[in-house]
Amino acid sequence: MMNEEVRTIMSKNPITASPDQTIDEVSNLMMESQMQQLPVVLGGKLVGMITSYDLWQSMRTGHVHDRKVKDVMNTKIVRITPKDKIGTAAELFADRRFKTLPVVNLENELKGVVTAFDVIKCIYKEEYPRPILYQEVFNK
């Protein structure tokens, strides 16, 4: 299972942000979707990541309404490809610096995201194909 490709567990149509969106817009989007990290995409290509921590830091300094995602997003991001192994993602998550990894092709086009929860769910389903508790949640 750890040698399976990330594309087997990644979310293929993730919610994304644009570099020109306002901090206010993205903050609302993240709250509505209950996401803590969003890939920032321009023309289909990954250009950064924005996190709830980035938003919090931005709000501490004030002037939130006129700031854009491009002003606070992270541009030094770790990314993986659809053919990378689930074990590679697990190793990166174990490092505790990441909770969401963008999945890109060789042209840096965003193909999806994989989260630490995706890896946990994959391991759980392997061990317990028929959930004992909360069956309606895990069989989606």
C-alpha positions in Angstrom: 0.0 0.0 0.0 2.8 2.5 0.7 4.2 1.6 -2.7 0.9 2.6 -4.5 1.0 5.9 -6.4 -0.3 9.0 -4.8 -2.8 9.5 -7.6 -4.9 6.6 -6.1 -5.7 8.6 -3.0 -5.4 12.3 -4.0 -8.3 14.7 -4.3 -8.5 15.4 -8.0 -10.4 18.7 -8.0 -9.2 20.6 -5.0 -10.4 24.0 -4.0 -7.8 26.6 -5.0 -7.0 30.2 -4.6 -5.8 32.8 -7.1 -2.9 35.1 -6.4 -5.1 38.1 -7.0 -7.9 37.1 -4.6 -8.1 39.2 -1.4 -7.1 37.8 1.9 -10.8 38.4 3.0 -12.1 36.3 0.1 -9.7 33.4 0.7 -10.3 33.5 4.5 -14.0 33.1 3.9 -13.4 30.4 1.3 -11.2 28.5 3.8 -13.7 28.8 6.6 -16.7 27.7 4.4 -14.8 24.7 3.0 -13.1 23.9 6.3 -9.7 23.8 4.7 -6.5 25.0 6.4 -4.3 25.0 3.3 -5.1 25.9 -0.3 -2.9 25.6 -3.5 -2.6 29.0 -5.3 -2.9 28.5 -9.0 -2.4 30.8 -12.0 -3.3 29.6 -15.4 -3.5 26.0 -14.1 0.0 26.1 -12.7 0.9 25.9 -9.1 2.5 29.2 -7.9 2.1 28.9 -4.1 0.3 27.7 -1.1 -1.7 29.7 1.4 -2.4 28.5 4.9 -4.6 29.5 7.8 -1.3 30.5 9.5 -0.4 32.8 6.7 -3.9 34.4 7.0 -3.5 34.8 10.7 -0.1 36.4 10.4 -1.5 38.8 7.7 -4.4 39.7 10.0 -2.0 40.5 12.9 -0.4 43.2 10.8 -3.7 44.9 9.8 -4.6 46.3 6.4 -6.2 42.9 5.5 -8.8 44.3 3.1 -6.4 45.6 0.6 -3.9 42.7 0.7 -3.9 39.9 -1.9 -3.0 36.2 -1.6 0.2 36.9 -3.6 1.4 39.2 -0.8 1.3 36.4 1.9 1.4 33.0 0.1 4.3 30.6 0.4 6.2 30.2 -2.9 8.8 27.7 -1.6 6.6 24.6 -1.5 7.2 20.9 -1.5 5.2 19.2 -4.2 4.9 15.6 -5.4 3.8 14.0 -8.6 0.9 11.6 -9.2 3.4 8.8 -9.7 5.2 9.4 -6.3 4.5 6.8 -3.7 2.1 7.1 -0.8 5.0 6.3 1.4 6.8 9.4 0.1 3.8 11.5 1.1 3.7 9.7 4.5 7.3 10.5 5.1 6.8 14.2 4.4 3.8 14.3 6.7 5.7 12.6 9.4 8.2 15.5 9.3 5.2 17.6 10.6 5.9 20.6 8.4 3.1 19.7 6.0 -0.6 18.7 6.2 -1.4 19.1 2.5 0.9 18.4 -0.5 0.1 19.7 -4.0 0.3 17.1 -6.7 1.6 18.4 -10.0 2.7 17.0 -13.3 6.1 17.7 -14.9 4.8 21.1 -16.3 3.9 22.1 -12.7 0.1 21.9 -13.5 -1.9 21.2 -10.4 -3.5 17.7 -10.7 -4.7 17.4 -7.1 -3.8 17.5 -3.5 -3.0 14.8 -0.9 -3.5 15.3 2.8 -2.2 13.6 5.9 -5.8 12.5 6.4 -5.9 10.8 3.0 -2.9 8.7 4.0 -4.4 7.8 7.3 -7.7 6.9 5.6 -5.9 4.7 3.1 -4.0 2.8 5.8 -7.2 2.4 7.8 -9.2 1.0 4.9 -6.4 -1.4 4.1 -6.4 -2.7 7.7 -10.2 -2.5 8.2 -12.0 -2.8 4.8 -15.4 -2.9 6.6 -15.4 -0.2 9.3 -16.5 -1.1 12.7 -17.7 2.3 13.8 -19.1 5.2 11.8 -19.6 3.1 8.7 -21.6 5.8 7.0 -18.6 8.2 7.2 -15.9 5.9 6.0 -17.8 4.3 3.1 -18.0 7.5 1.1 
